[in-house]
Amino acid sequence: MMGVGVTPLATAAPITVDGSIADWASVPITASDPFGDVPDGDLLSVSFTVDGGMLYFLVQLFASGSAPKAVMFLDTDRNAGTGYPILGVGMEYGVTLVGTTSNTTPGNTYIGDARDGAWEPSNFPGALTAVYGSAFIEGSVPLSTLAVLTPGFDGEFRFQAQSMFGDNLDAPGTFSPIVVPSVPEPTSMILFGTGLLGLAAWRRRLRGNGGRS
């Protein structure tokens, strides 16, 4: 496996998860896999973009006569020694994407929590949205969900992908930036407030001395 370095994600793309991928035309492919390396369930590419606090993804694959099926492994602390070890990453967050034979509705779609080293198919209600086409899966997950799963998540992540037919997207890498708003710690807020009070007192003192320090 080969690392691909730090790759900037496309941002502010107007993506709608609706089963049409025309709105992905301006989003660069994040990582791709050779065509024809497996006879069926051939994983072709994965794309990510960010808009309005959501991480959007598009998985493209060739599945002859069957619904698209794939799984993504997100390493949100970029440490292969934590989480669930798989395909060269330490997965904290697993996204299972299995379509029905109609290719229009999810058959088995969920987020798995693997922070403790075991992949548990825990559901996070309302967090994951996915729509299936004949040769793609598009979906979204709030960035806040990733932050909850991995405290300190700073917006960069590594990932691997695999089709349910055995094809791996063999390009793990670190992708950034995703801006995750941080909440100041209480101590920082107290120090900041104290500083403002001190500045106000100093300015009053200057006015009282006619501007002399």
C-alpha positions as CSV (number, residue, x, y, z in Angstrom):
1,M,0.0,0.0,0.0
2,M,1.2,3.5,-0.8
3,G,0.5,6.6,1.1
4,V,-0.6,9.6,-1.0
5,G,0.3,12.4,1.4
6,V,-1.9,15.2,2.4
7,T,-4.5,16.0,-0.2
8,P,-6.7,19.1,0.1
9,L,-10.4,18.2,0.0
10,A,-12.7,20.1,-2.3
11,T,-14.9,22.4,-0.3
12,A,-18.2,24.2,-0.6
13,A,-19.4,22.0,-3.4
14,P,-23.2,22.2,-3.7
15,I,-23.9,18.5,-3.3
16,T,-27.4,17.1,-2.9
17,V,-27.7,13.4,-1.9
18,D,-30.4,12.5,-4.4
19,G,-29.2,9.7,-6.6
20,S,-27.9,12.0,-9.3
21,I,-24.2,12.6,-9.4
22,A,-24.1,15.4,-12.0
23,D,-23.3,17.8,-9.1
24,W,-20.0,15.9,-8.5
25,A,-18.6,16.9,-11.8
26,S,-16.5,19.8,-10.4
27,V,-15.2,17.7,-7.4
28,P,-11.8,16.1,-7.9
29,I,-11.6,12.4,-7.3
30,T,-9.9,11.8,-3.9
31,A,-8.5,8.4,-4.7
32,S,-9.0,5.9,-7.5
33,D,-8.5,2.1,-8.2
34,P,-7.6,0.4,-11.5
35,F,-10.5,-0.7,-13.7
36,G,-10.8,-4.5,-14.2
37,D,-8.7,-5.7,-11.3
38,V,-11.6,-7.9,-10.2
39,P,-14.3,-9.4,-12.4
40,D,-17.3,-8.0,-10.4
41,G,-17.7,-5.4,-7.7
42,D,-14.9,-3.4,-9.2
43,L,-14.2,-0.4,-7.0
44,L,-13.3,2.5,-9.2
45,S,-13.0,5.7,-7.1
46,V,-13.9,7.6,-3.9
47,S,-14.5,11.3,-3.7
48,F,-15.0,13.5,-0.7
49,T,-16.1,17.1,-0.3
50,V,-17.2,19.4,2.5
51,D,-20.1,21.8,2.6
52,G,-22.0,23.3,5.5
53,G,-20.6,21.1,8.2
54,M,-21.3,17.9,6.2
55,L,-18.8,15.4,4.8
56,Y,-20.1,14.2,1.5
57,F,-18.8,11.0,-0.2
58,L,-19.2,9.4,-3.6
59,V,-18.2,5.7,-4.2
60,Q,-18.1,4.6,-7.8
61,L,-17.9,0.9,-8.7
62,F,-18.9,-1.6,-11.3
63,A,-21.2,-4.4,-10.0
64,S,-22.7,-6.6,-12.7
65,G,-26.3,-7.4,-12.1
66,S,-26.3,-6.7,-8.4
67,A,-26.7,-3.8,-6.0
68,P,-23.6,-1.7,-5.2
69,K,-22.0,-2.7,-1.9
70,A,-19.0,-1.1,-0.2
71,V,-17.5,-0.2,3.1
72,M,-15.3,2.7,4.1
73,F,-12.8,2.7,6.9
74,L,-12.1,6.2,8.4
75,D,-9.0,6.7,10.6
76,T,-9.9,10.0,12.2
77,D,-6.9,10.2,14.5
78,R,-4.5,9.1,11.7
79,N,-2.9,6.5,14.0
80,A,-2.7,2.9,12.7
81,G,-2.2,1.6,16.2
82,T,-5.6,2.7,17.5
83,G,-9.1,1.7,16.6
84,Y,-9.7,-1.4,14.5
85,P,-6.7,-2.4,12.3
86,I,-7.7,-3.0,8.7
87,L,-6.1,-2.5,5.3
88,G,-3.3,-0.3,6.7
89,V,-5.4,2.1,8.8
90,G,-6.6,2.1,12.4
91,M,-10.3,2.5,11.9
92,E,-12.3,4.6,14.4
93,Y,-15.3,4.9,12.1
94,G,-16.8,2.4,9.6
95,V,-19.4,3.1,7.1
96,T,-21.2,0.1,5.7
97,L,-23.1,0.7,2.4
98,V,-25.2,-2.2,1.0
99,G,-27.9,-1.4,-1.5
100,T,-30.9,-3.5,-2.3
101,T,-31.5,-5.3,-5.6
102,S,-33.6,-2.3,-6.7
103,N,-30.5,0.0,-6.4
104,T,-32.6,2.7,-5.1
105,T,-32.9,2.2,-1.3
106,P,-30.4,1.2,1.3
107,G,-30.6,-2.5,2.4
108,N,-28.0,-2.3,5.2
109,T,-26.5,1.1,5.8
110,Y,-25.0,2.1,9.1
111,I,-22.1,3.7,10.9
112,G,-19.8,1.4,13.0
113,D,-17.9,2.5,16.1
114,A,-14.5,0.9,16.3
115,R,-12.7,3.2,18.8
116,D,-12.3,0.4,21.3
117,G,-10.7,-1.9,18.7
118,A,-13.8,-3.9,17.9
119,W,-16.1,-2.8,15.0
120,E,-19.5,-2.5,16.6
121,P,-22.4,-1.8,14.1
122,S,-23.8,0.9,16.3
123,N,-26.4,3.2,14.8
124,F,-26.1,6.9,15.1
125,P,-29.7,8.0,14.3
126,G,-29.9,10.6,11.6
127,A,-26.1,10.8,11.1
128,L,-25.7,8.8,7.9
129,T,-27.5,9.4,4.6
130,A,-26.9,7.3,1.5
131,V,-28.5,6.9,-1.9
132,Y,-27.7,4.1,-4.3
133,G,-27.4,4.1,-8.1
134,S,-26.6,1.2,-10.4
135,A,-22.9,2.0,-10.3
136,F,-22.4,4.4,-7.4
137,I,-23.2,5.2,-3.8
138,E,-23.4,8.8,-2.6
139,G,-24.0,10.0,0.9
140,S,-23.2,12.3,3.8
141,V,-22.3,12.4,7.4
142,P,-22.1,15.4,9.8
143,L,-18.5,16.3,10.7
144,S,-19.8,16.7,14.3
145,T,-20.4,12.9,14.3
146,L,-16.8,12.2,13.6
147,A,-15.7,14.6,16.3
148,V,-17.9,12.8,18.8
149,L,-16.5,9.5,17.8
150,T,-12.9,10.7,18.1
151,P,-12.4,13.5,20.7
152,G,-9.9,16.0,19.3
153,F,-10.7,15.3,15.7
154,D,-9.1,18.2,13.8
155,G,-10.7,17.5,10.4
156,E,-7.9,15.4,8.8
157,F,-8.4,11.7,8.3
158,R,-7.0,8.6,6.6
159,F,-9.3,6.2,4.8
160,Q,-9.5,2.9,3.0
161,A,-12.4,1.5,1.0
162,Q,-13.5,-2.0,0.0
163,S,-16.3,-3.3,-2.2
164,M,-18.2,-6.2,-0.7
165,F,-16.9,-8.3,-3.6
166,G,-13.3,-8.1,-2.4
167,D,-11.8,-5.2,-4.3
168,N,-9.8,-2.8,-2.2
169,L,-9.1,0.8,-3.1
170,D,-5.3,0.6,-2.4
171,A,-4.5,4.3,-1.8
172,P,-4.6,5.1,1.9
173,G,-3.7,8.7,2.5
174,T,-4.4,11.7,4.8
175,F,-6.9,14.2,3.6
176,S,-7.4,17.8,4.7
177,P,-8.4,20.4,5.5
178,I,-11.9,20.0,7.1
179,V,-12.5,22.9,9.4
180,V,-14.2,21.7,12.6
181,P,-15.1,24.6,14.9
182,S,-13.5,24.3,18.3
183,V,-15.1,25.3,21.6
184,P,-12.7,27.2,23.9
185,E,-12.0,25.6,27.2
186,P,-13.5,27.2,30.3
187,T,-10.0,28.2,31.6
188,S,-9.2,29.9,28.3
189,M,-12.4,31.9,28.4
190,I,-11.7,33.0,32.0
191,L,-8.2,34.1,31.1
192,F,-9.5,35.9,28.0
193,G,-12.2,37.7,30.1
194,T,-9.6,38.7,32.7
195,G,-7.4,40.1,30.0
196,L,-10.3,42.3,28.7
197,L,-11.1,43.6,32.2
198,G,-7.4,44.5,32.7
199,L,-7.3,46.3,29.3
200,A,-10.4,48.3,30.2
201,A,-8.9,49.4,33.5
202,W,-5.6,50.4,31.9
203,R,-7.5,52.6,29.3
204,R,-9.5,54.3,32.1
205,R,-6.3,55.0,33.9
206,L,-4.8,56.6,30.8
207,R,-7.9,58.9,30.4
208,G,-7.7,59.9,34.0
209,N,-4.0,60.9,33.6
210,G,-4.6,62.9,30.5
211,G,-3.2,60.3,28.3
212,R,0.1,60.0,30.3
213,S,1.2,56.4,31.3
